[in-house]
């Protein structure tokens, strides 16, 4: 009889989780969720803080109400912040993006310089008799240093960039010009009928004090009023300012240039007023990226253990001080797993969109503003050129400079003078434009004066010299017939002149004796004798 004995394999009973362990796991999960929530709230708070930037942000659309623009105190407040970002303070360095933005705008706007034509005293002027030599006034050492030199024009563009106002005053006696910094302008006087028209500026000068004819080390404030050049009404000798009669410089004129001035407002706004906010955000993003870069460099591996004892052993072993490249023995059940971020750096390229926003506020290229040509991809041309919208924005500012310089030239005594910039067109565009003008000229549809005017428009300047005489219009029958008739007349005149010269020219032996007495047949008798 056979017996079969059933055998069963021993299966260990599943370990049940106690309430204490369950409570511990739930607490750890809750703590992790709370930690993640705290990090999320902190990140969101940092983003909001960066956008606010000390309560300096965007003005919401429609929040202006009856807004009439910035006043003098407003632009002086903004000017102080923008100037600090450009030149730095005692304990803070200047912002590189703000400085680069100013240099880009100045370089693009003043590329090639501004030119004057028909200035009395210059080589291009005609009829010098009875006219003031304005070119000498422009070349005056003081006027050059303060207004017309390259460095003075850089400061002019800087004033529009950080102040929103460029003010020049000129003394009529001697035609001396001088710019006035924004902090020396302490008030303005408006037109009695129009509240958005400034007719006079209060100029507060810090003049050296004199006692008994000697200069003192301290300076005192002296207040004067200067009317603008276009004010054609009677100018008073004094202006009552807060109960004090202040002097009006009647022998002076003021020339003001406002940046971004809206219609109906007395003042404009600095070019960099919106760029300043984004420059601060870019700075914070870069500094956060540097911190993240440091954090990524600190951690390369994570230690994993299958039990609690292994974790404690790994902690003790890895916590020992060691040099770079040393190894740690952490047991067979433990392991070091490289992090995904090991050997990688922070992606600073994500800041490019914010840089582009700042560049848009300055009307310059984001590639040029960041000095990062990698943003242009494979297009080298895009990295070094000014695109069409940027050129159009710079042309707008150029027109304002031309108007301002025309006011100065008129005041100096050159009412017919013109100011102009060279065009932004590159060599290819200019060549094609000249080709188009040549095509119109060869069809015979343009006069010499019209063709010259077309070329002056293309080149953006006046061509020197007069149109040469005898220019023939192509494909014009009258011009061709006239040219042919002129050639025939010239040939006939030359032939007649040659014939007259031949008839009146004496023979070589005229007036000389040849032994025959001048007889034409002196040799006939000799022939018969033979």
Secondary structure, 3 states (H helix, E strand, C coil): CCCCCCCCCCCCCCCCCCHHHHHHHHHHHHHHHHHHHHHHHHHHHHHHHHHHCCCCCCCCCCCCCCCCCCCHHHHHHHHHHHHHHHHCCCCCCCCHHHHHHHHHHHHHHCCCCEEEECCCCCCCCCCCCCCCCHHHHHCCHHHHHHHHCHHHHHHHHHHHHHCCEEEEEEECCCCEEEEECHHHEEEEEECCCCCCCEEEEEEEEEEEEEECCEEEEEEEEEEEEEEECCCCCCCCCEEEECCEEEEECCCEEEEEEECCCCCCCCCCCCCCCCHHHHHHHHHHHHHHHHHHHHHHHHCCEEEEECCHHHHHHHHHHHCCCCCCCCCCCCCCCEEEEECCCCCCCCCHHHHHHHHHHHHHHHCCCHHHHHCCHHHHCCCHHHHHCCCHHHHHHHHHHHHHHHHHHHHHHHHHCCCCCEEEECCCCCHHHHHHHHHHHHHHHHCCCCCHHHHHHHHHHHHCCCCCCCCCCCCCCCCCHHHHHHHHHHHHHHHHHHHHHHHHHHHCCCCCCCCCCCCCCCCCCCCHHHHHHC
